Amino acid sequence: MRLYGKDRIKARLDDIAEKNRLPHAIMFSGGSGSGRKTLARYTAQLFLCENRACGECAACRNIEHDGHPDVIFVKRECGGKYAMEAFREILRGTVVKPNNGDAKIYVFEDCDTMLPQHQNTLLKLIEEPPAHLRFIFTCENTGVIPETVLSRVTEFEVPDTPVEDCARCLTDSGVEPKKARELSETFSGNIAKCKAVVDGAEGDSDSELKLIETAQKAAAAIGRRDGFGTAAALSEQSGRAEFSAVMEYLSRILRDALAVKYGGEAEFFGKKESKKIAESFSDGEILNMLNVAFEIEENSIYNLNLALTAAYFTSRIL
């Protein structure tokens, strides 16, 4: 299994596994699309492969394709969200011994979306687990995880994937190199977002990139305080669905501009545009832009005239 842009964290995991000191409960924290789930699979291979994640044996192949009976992705088994009754039912299975080895692994994706009752149900199990149980957690925001849970896991911070490694991943997956580089730069190395575009229906990749480029064009005009340029960019769309998508992408750039304003970093495409907006406007003005964008998104169900809507947005923010 290739871990693009994760050499350092992979080396740490390999070293711990080589010493037979892998913790029974591991948490991978990082941004959405940073590779947390891939690292969870790789760690499951370290637990269950006799040759430490060789990638070739039946166990490794089954884990990589989510087909190993002793690797349970809890959120998926619950139907995509942590429903309490389904959650308890799955945890009842922890008393059952592994099918094919010495360990049974429960993967709790997006554990920061769990309710307090889910976390409380887990506490005793993590604190005093049966010898055959291992736990892997992934989350974006550890700030909402109770200290009682955090103190019982070993956390690994997952770094963002560099643009070069993201492009290499896409190229290895069959994407033409120029488009791989373009996607990687657009989504700042976020492999999951890039693949979501690539894996869409035929033709969707190019159209999605055009929508993103339109949002960047509108954001650049906003940064210049160019009302005509902003309205012209937003008016390029031929339908409500495209217009709504552009507004969503523009909202992401505006959120990044607000983050930059408060000393943070831009995360997604349009980094240059978000920094320019942060330089040109106050935090209150950027918040107003976001509120207007959200207002338009909320009212997108109506048969709005797109040119007038673009003009309305421009007049409200500039």
Sequence and secondary structure as in RCSB ss.txt:
>XXXX:A:sequence
MRLYGKDRIKARLDDIAEKNRLPHAIMFSGGSGSGRKTLARYTAQLFLCENRACGECAACRNIEHDGHPDVIFVK
RECGGKYAMEAFREILRGTVVKPNNGDAKIYVFEDCDTMLPQHQNTLLKLIEEPPAHLRFIFTCENTGVIPETVL
SRVTEFEVPDTPVEDCARCLTDSGVEPKKARELSETFSGNIAKCKAVVDGAEGDSDSELKLIETAQKAAAAIGRR
DGFGTAAALSEQSGRAEFSAVMEYLSRILRDALAVKYGGEAEFFGKKESKKIAESFSDGEILNMLNVAFEIEENS
IYNLNLALTAAYFTSRIL
>XXXX:A:secstr
   TT HHHHHHHHHHHHTT   SEEEEE  TTSSHHHHHHHHHHHHH TTSS SSSHHHHHHHTT  TTEEEHH
HHTTSS  HHHHHHHHHGGGS  SSSS EEEEETTGGG  HHHHHHHHHHHHS  TTEEEEEEES GGGS HHHH
TTSEEEE     HHHHHHHHHHTT  HHHHHHHHHHTTT HHHHHHHHTSSTTHHHHHHHHHHHHHHHHHHHHTT
 HHHHHHHHTT SSHHHHHHHHHHHHHHHHHHHHHHTT    SS HHHHHHHHHHS HHHHHHHHHHHHHHHHTT
TS   HHHHHHHHHHHH 
